[in-house]
Amino acid sequence: LLTHLRAADAGFAPPLSSRIDLPAYAEKLAAHARRIEAWQDDLLVGLIAMYANDATQGGFITNVSVLPGHQGRGIAGELLTRTLALATELGLPRLRLEVYADNMAALALYRRHGFSAEAATTAGPTLFLHREL
């Protein structure tokens, strides 16, 4: 996980490493998140990590990443489709995620998969999106 997060770091806006400690985050994902992964040979090329600890509250997507050399191939969309299927299978009533408001590619992806913006509770650079399942 850490190798993947480091390789995908620059694809985040702003870089993930500028916001969190990557080794600690990778450990947390390994211990607590459900991971939906895309592999090419022995390389983890795409990852969605979702917390689904309380079925009544729904799930929270904490990470969506595809390695730079593998972007534009539909990997994120396929992973999101699989994540939605898993969330439904788990009986989650909804999924939420946070995205930077200026990340147009990510916003378009999430909207194509039925996510919509929640009412803003604070001013800031990020939006919370949700999808009822």
Salt bridges, closest charged atoms under 4 A:
GLU37 OE2 - ARG35 NE 3.13
GLU78 OE2 - ARG82 NH1 3.69
GLU118 OE2 - ARG96 NE 2.77
GLU118 OE2 - HIS130 ND1 3.83
GLU132 OE2 - ARG94 NE 3.55
